[in-house]
Amino acid sequence: MDDGKTGSGQEKAIRFVKVGYFNSCQYSKNLIPVSYLWAMNSIIAVFRRKPLLIGTFILFGLIYAAISLVNHYLFRTYGWDLGAYNNATWDYSHFRWNTNNILYDKLKNVLADHFEIYPIIFSPFRFIFGTYVLLVAQIASVLFGGYGVYRYLLLKTKNENLSILGVLHFFLSWGIYAAFSFDYHNNVVAAMLIPWFLFYFEKRKMGAAFLFFILIITGKENMALWAVFIGLALALFNPKDKQKRNNGIFFTITALFSL
């Protein structure tokens, strides 16, 4: 029993708070772990510290959902490419190798069209989001990429307002709305990882940068071609910084070999 005294961290984690009664027919007491309340308070605290930043992400998350999810709900999505990928995620979520009926006459397997591993990664979430899983993943990836833009700009400028302005510019760019208007593409998800790659490259955390780089070049084969020029640019723009120059060359060579 809780005697009201301050306990250890483990005791606090299992402490419960009474939140009253529910159900008009049968009154029952519902208990919520303090850890959940702590998480909610943490979210509120972040919102209070950076209301403009959090509000920006909420606003554009709703806008993107209104385009992408509503299109799917109203049957305005297509077999190419979303239908083919949804077919693949269903097979992957059931530990089956994909035999794609949409591609059957020509390619049979979705990996024979483009080598893309993201549907495999996202497939477990199909049990939560159903056929919306890839659309939700794409929206989440764009928001994640936007936060990467914010972190990168804040690192470079040390200016909060300028960083948020950069995020607004990113979220308002035409290419994002064009991507959402035509269902789902894996290279959209891969492109959203580039700000994080650049962020960790700039911070000289090459382990994290390499992880994001691998995720980028495995998103789709054309991303590796783009990554070649990203690595070259990083090498050319840092001629006097030996570590960054050499790392840029390393990423260029890695992307070339992945082609």
WOCOR-V409072 format. One record per pair of residues at least 24 apart in sequence whose ideal C-beta (glycine too) atoms are under 10 Angstrom apart, sorted by the first residue. I is the first residue (numbers start at 1). J is the second residue. D is the distance in Angstrom with one decimal. If there is no record, write none. Layout:
# WOCOR-V409072
I | J | D
I | J | D
This chain:
# WOCOR-V409072
12 | 38 | 8.9
13 | 38 | 9.2
50 | 150 | 9.8
50 | 160 | 7.9
50 | 164 | 8.6
52 | 160 | 8.7
52 | 161 | 8.4
52 | 164 | 5.9
52 | 167 | 9.9
52 | 168 | 9.7
53 | 146 | 10.0
53 | 147 | 8.8
53 | 150 | 6.9
53 | 160 | 8.0
53 | 163 | 8.4
53 | 164 | 5.6
53 | 167 | 7.5
55 | 164 | 9.9
56 | 143 | 9.9
56 | 146 | 8.2
56 | 150 | 9.1
56 | 164 | 6.5
56 | 167 | 6.1
56 | 168 | 6.5
56 | 171 | 7.2
57 | 143 | 5.7
57 | 144 | 9.9
57 | 146 | 6.8
57 | 147 | 7.3
57 | 150 | 9.1
57 | 167 | 8.1
57 | 171 | 8.5
58 | 143 | 9.5
59 | 168 | 9.9
59 | 171 | 8.6
60 | 139 | 9.3
60 | 142 | 8.1
60 | 143 | 7.2
60 | 146 | 7.3
60 | 167 | 8.8
60 | 168 | 8.7
60 | 170 | 9.4
60 | 171 | 4.5
60 | 172 | 8.4
60 | 176 | 8.8
61 | 139 | 6.6
61 | 140 | 8.6
61 | 142 | 8.7
61 | 143 | 5.7
61 | 146 | 9.5
61 | 171 | 9.5
62 | 139 | 9.9
63 | 139 | 9.8
63 | 171 | 8.3
63 | 172 | 9.8
63 | 176 | 9.8
63 | 177 | 8.8
63 | 180 | 9.0
64 | 135 | 9.3
64 | 138 | 8.4
64 | 139 | 4.8
64 | 140 | 9.5
64 | 142 | 6.4
64 | 143 | 7.8
64 | 171 | 8.6
64 | 176 | 7.7
64 | 177 | 8.5
64 | 179 | 9.6
64 | 180 | 5.7
65 | 132 | 9.8
65 | 135 | 8.6
65 | 136 | 8.5
65 | 139 | 6.1
65 | 180 | 9.3
66 | 180 | 9.4
67 | 135 | 9.7
67 | 139 | 9.1
67 | 176 | 9.6
67 | 177 | 6.9
67 | 179 | 9.6
67 | 180 | 4.5
67 | 181 | 6.4
68 | 132 | 8.7
68 | 134 | 9.6
68 | 135 | 4.7
68 | 136 | 8.4
68 | 138 | 6.8
68 | 139 | 6.0
68 | 142 | 9.6
68 | 179 | 9.0
68 | 180 | 4.7
68 | 181 | 8.3
68 | 182 | 9.8
68 | 183 | 7.8
68 | 184 | 8.0
69 | 129 | 9.8
69 | 132 | 6.2
69 | 135 | 5.9
69 | 136 | 7.6
69 | 139 | 7.8
69 | 180 | 9.6
71 | 135 | 8.4
71 | 180 | 8.1
71 | 181 | 7.6
71 | 182 | 9.2
71 | 183 | 7.5
72 | 130 | 10.0
72 | 131 | 7.1
72 | 132 | 6.1
72 | 134 | 9.6
72 | 135 | 5.8
72 | 183 | 7.8
72 | 184 | 9.4
73 | 132 | 8.5
76 | 181 | 9.4
76 | 183 | 9.0
77 | 131 | 8.8
77 | 132 | 9.8
77 | 135 | 8.0
77 | 182 | 8.9
77 | 183 | 5.0
77 | 184 | 8.2
78 | 182 | 7.9
78 | 183 | 6.1
78 | 184 | 9.9
79 | 103 | 9.6
79 | 183 | 9.7
80 | 113 | 9.7
80 | 182 | 9.8
80 | 183 | 8.6
81 | 110 | 9.2
81 | 113 | 8.8
81 | 114 | 9.0
81 | 116 | 9.8
81 | 134 | 9.3
81 | 182 | 8.3
81 | 183 | 6.2
81 | 184 | 6.4
81 | 185 | 6.3
81 | 186 | 8.6
82 | 131 | 8.3
82 | 132 | 10.0
82 | 134 | 6.5
82 | 135 | 7.5
82 | 138 | 9.8
82 | 182 | 8.9
82 | 183 | 3.9
82 | 184 | 4.9
82 | 185 | 9.1
83 | 131 | 9.0
83 | 183 | 8.6
83 | 184 | 9.9
84 | 110 | 5.6
84 | 113 | 7.5
84 | 119 | 9.3
84 | 184 | 9.9
85 | 110 | 6.8
85 | 116 | 8.2
85 | 118 | 8.6
85 | 119 | 5.2
85 | 122 | 9.0
85 | 123 | 9.9
85 | 133 | 9.3
85 | 134 | 5.6
85 | 183 | 8.7
85 | 184 | 6.2
85 | 185 | 9.0
85 | 186 | 7.8
86 | 119 | 8.6
86 | 126 | 8.2
86 | 130 | 9.1
86 | 131 | 5.2
86 | 132 | 9.2
86 | 133 | 7.7
86 | 134 | 6.7
86 | 135 | 9.6
86 | 183 | 9.8
86 | 184 | 8.7
87 | 119 | 9.4
87 | 131 | 9.9
88 | 116 | 9.0
88 | 119 | 4.8
88 | 120 | 8.1
88 | 122 | 10.0
88 | 123 | 7.8
88 | 134 | 9.6
89 | 118 | 9.5
89 | 119 | 5.0
89 | 120 | 8.1
89 | 121 | 9.7
89 | 122 | 6.3
89 | 123 | 4.3
89 | 124 | 9.1
89 | 125 | 8.5
89 | 126 | 5.0
89 | 129 | 9.9
89 | 130 | 9.9
89 | 131 | 8.6
89 | 133 | 6.1
89 | 134 | 6.7
89 | 137 | 9.7
90 | 119 | 9.8
90 | 123 | 7.8
90 | 126 | 6.5
90 | 130 | 9.7
90 | 131 | 8.6
90 | 133 | 9.6
91 | 119 | 9.3
91 | 120 | 9.8
91 | 123 | 8.1
92 | 117 | 9.9
92 | 119 | 6.3
92 | 120 | 5.1
92 | 121 | 9.0
92 | 122 | 8.6
92 | 123 | 3.7
92 | 124 | 8.4
92 | 126 | 8.2
93 | 119 | 9.6
93 | 120 | 9.4
93 | 122 | 9.2
93 | 123 | 4.2
93 | 124 | 6.1
93 | 125 | 8.5
93 | 126 | 4.6
93 | 127 | 6.5
93 | 133 | 8.8
94 | 123 | 8.7
94 | 126 | 9.2
94 | 127 | 10.0
95 | 123 | 9.4
98 | 123 | 9.8
114 | 185 | 9.6
114 | 186 | 7.3
114 | 187 | 8.8
114 | 219 | 9.5
114 | 220 | 5.6
114 | 221 | 6.3
114 | 222 | 8.4
115 | 186 | 9.8
115 | 218 | 7.8
115 | 219 | 9.6
115 | 220 | 7.5
115 | 221 | 5.8
115 | 224 | 9.8
115 | 258 | 9.9
116 | 185 | 9.2
116 | 186 | 4.3
116 | 187 | 8.3
116 | 189 | 9.3
116 | 190 | 8.8
116 | 218 | 8.0
116 | 219 | 6.5
116 | 220 | 5.3
116 | 221 | 8.4
116 | 223 | 9.5
117 | 186 | 8.4
117 | 215 | 9.0
117 | 218 | 5.4
117 | 219 | 7.7
117 | 220 | 9.5
118 | 184 | 9.6
118 | 185 | 9.8
118 | 186 | 4.7
118 | 187 | 9.4
118 | 188 | 9.9
118 | 189 | 5.6
118 | 190 | 7.6
118 | 215 | 8.8
118 | 218 | 8.3
118 | 219 | 6.1
118 | 220 | 8.5
119 | 184 | 9.5
119 | 186 | 7.4
121 | 189 | 9.4
121 | 215 | 9.0
121 | 218 | 9.8
122 | 184 | 10.0
122 | 186 | 9.7
122 | 189 | 8.7
133 | 184 | 9.5
134 | 183 | 8.3
134 | 184 | 4.5
134 | 185 | 9.4
134 | 186 | 8.8
134 | 189 | 8.8
135 | 180 | 8.5
135 | 183 | 7.4
135 | 184 | 5.9
136 | 184 | 9.9
137 | 184 | 8.0
137 | 186 | 9.7
137 | 188 | 9.9
137 | 189 | 6.6
138 | 176 | 10.0
138 | 179 | 7.5
138 | 180 | 7.4
138 | 183 | 8.7
138 | 184 | 5.3
138 | 185 | 7.9
138 | 186 | 9.0
138 | 188 | 5.8
138 | 189 | 6.0
138 | 192 | 8.6
139 | 180 | 7.8
139 | 184 | 9.9
140 | 189 | 9.0
140 | 192 | 9.1
141 | 186 | 9.9
141 | 188 | 7.1
141 | 189 | 4.3
141 | 190 | 8.6
141 | 191 | 8.6
141 | 192 | 4.3
141 | 193 | 7.8
141 | 219 | 10.0
142 | 170 | 8.9
142 | 171 | 7.9
142 | 176 | 6.0
142 | 179 | 8.0
142 | 180 | 8.1
142 | 188 | 7.4
142 | 189 | 8.5
142 | 191 | 9.1
142 | 192 | 5.6
143 | 167 | 10.0
143 | 171 | 8.6
143 | 192 | 8.5
144 | 189 | 9.2
144 | 192 | 6.0
144 | 193 | 8.1
144 | 195 | 8.9
144 | 196 | 7.8
145 | 170 | 7.6
145 | 171 | 9.6
145 | 176 | 9.2
145 | 188 | 9.2
145 | 189 | 8.8
145 | 190 | 9.9
145 | 191 | 7.2
145 | 192 | 3.0
145 | 193 | 7.0
145 | 194 | 7.5
145 | 195 | 5.5
145 | 196 | 7.6
146 | 170 | 5.5
146 | 171 | 5.7
146 | 176 | 9.1
146 | 192 | 8.0
146 | 195 | 8.1
147 | 192 | 9.7
147 | 195 | 8.3
147 | 196 | 8.6
147 | 199 | 9.9
148 | 192 | 7.4
148 | 193 | 7.6
148 | 194 | 7.9
148 | 195 | 3.2
148 | 196 | 4.2
148 | 197 | 8.5
148 | 198 | 7.9
148 | 199 | 5.8
148 | 200 | 9.5
148 | 212 | 9.0
149 | 192 | 9.4
149 | 194 | 9.5
149 | 195 | 4.8
149 | 196 | 9.3
149 | 198 | 9.3
149 | 199 | 8.8
150 | 195 | 8.6
150 | 199 | 9.6
151 | 195 | 7.6
151 | 196 | 7.8
151 | 198 | 9.8
151 | 199 | 5.2
151 | 200 | 9.6
151 | 202 | 9.8
151 | 203 | 9.5
152 | 194 | 9.7
152 | 195 | 5.3
152 | 196 | 8.1
152 | 197 | 9.7
152 | 198 | 5.7
152 | 199 | 4.4
152 | 200 | 9.5
152 | 201 | 9.6
152 | 202 | 6.9
152 | 203 | 9.5
153 | 195 | 9.0
153 | 199 | 9.4
154 | 199 | 9.4
155 | 198 | 9.5
155 | 199 | 6.4
155 | 202 | 6.0
155 | 203 | 6.9
156 | 198 | 9.7
156 | 199 | 9.4
156 | 202 | 7.2
170 | 195 | 8.4
185 | 219 | 9.5
185 | 220 | 7.9
186 | 218 | 9.5
186 | 219 | 5.2
186 | 220 | 5.0
186 | 223 | 8.5
187 | 216 | 9.5
187 | 219 | 5.9
187 | 220 | 4.4
187 | 221 | 9.3
187 | 222 | 6.4
187 | 223 | 5.7
187 | 226 | 8.6
188 | 219 | 8.9
188 | 220 | 9.5
189 | 215 | 9.0
189 | 216 | 9.6
189 | 219 | 6.1
189 | 220 | 9.0
189 | 223 | 9.8
190 | 215 | 7.2
190 | 216 | 5.0
190 | 217 | 8.0
190 | 218 | 8.0
190 | 219 | 2.7
190 | 220 | 6.1
190 | 222 | 9.2
190 | 223 | 4.7
190 | 224 | 9.7
190 | 226 | 8.8
190 | 227 | 9.2
191 | 216 | 7.9
191 | 219 | 8.0
191 | 220 | 9.6
191 | 223 | 7.5
191 | 226 | 8.1
192 | 216 | 9.4
192 | 219 | 9.5
193 | 217 | 10.0
193 | 219 | 7.6
193 | 223 | 9.2
194 | 223 | 9.1
194 | 226 | 8.4
194 | 227 | 8.6
194 | 230 | 7.1
197 | 227 | 8.8
197 | 230 | 7.8
197 | 234 | 9.6
197 | 251 | 8.6
198 | 230 | 8.2
198 | 234 | 8.2
201 | 230 | 9.4
201 | 231 | 9.7
201 | 234 | 6.5
201 | 238 | 9.6
201 | 244 | 7.3
201 | 247 | 6.9
201 | 248 | 8.2
201 | 251 | 8.2
202 | 234 | 9.5
202 | 238 | 10.0
202 | 244 | 8.5
204 | 241 | 9.5
204 | 243 | 6.7
204 | 244 | 7.7
204 | 247 | 8.5
206 | 243 | 8.5
206 | 244 | 9.8
206 | 247 | 6.1
206 | 250 | 8.8
206 | 251 | 9.5
209 | 234 | 9.9
209 | 247 | 7.7
209 | 251 | 8.1
210 | 247 | 9.0
210 | 250 | 8.8
210 | 251 | 8.0
210 | 254 | 8.3
213 | 250 | 9.6
213 | 251 | 5.8
213 | 254 | 7.0
213 | 255 | 7.9
213 | 258 | 9.7
214 | 254 | 8.3
214 | 258 | 8.7
216 | 251 | 9.8
216 | 255 | 8.7
216 | 258 | 9.9
217 | 251 | 9.2
217 | 254 | 7.4
217 | 255 | 5.6
217 | 257 | 9.6
217 | 258 | 4.8
217 | 259 | 8.7
218 | 258 | 7.7
221 | 258 | 8.3
221 | 259 | 7.2
222 | 259 | 9.6
223 | 255 | 8.6
223 | 258 | 9.1
224 | 254 | 8.9
224 | 255 | 5.0
224 | 256 | 7.9
224 | 257 | 8.9
224 | 258 | 4.5
224 | 259 | 5.0
225 | 255 | 7.6
225 | 256 | 9.2
225 | 258 | 9.5
225 | 259 | 6.6
226 | 255 | 8.2
227 | 251 | 6.9
227 | 252 | 8.0
227 | 254 | 7.9
227 | 255 | 3.8
227 | 256 | 9.0
227 | 258 | 7.8
227 | 259 | 9.3
228 | 252 | 5.6
228 | 253 | 9.0
228 | 254 | 9.2
228 | 255 | 4.5
228 | 256 | 5.7
228 | 258 | 9.2
228 | 259 | 7.7
229 | 255 | 8.6
230 | 255 | 7.8
231 | 255 | 5.9
231 | 256 | 8.7
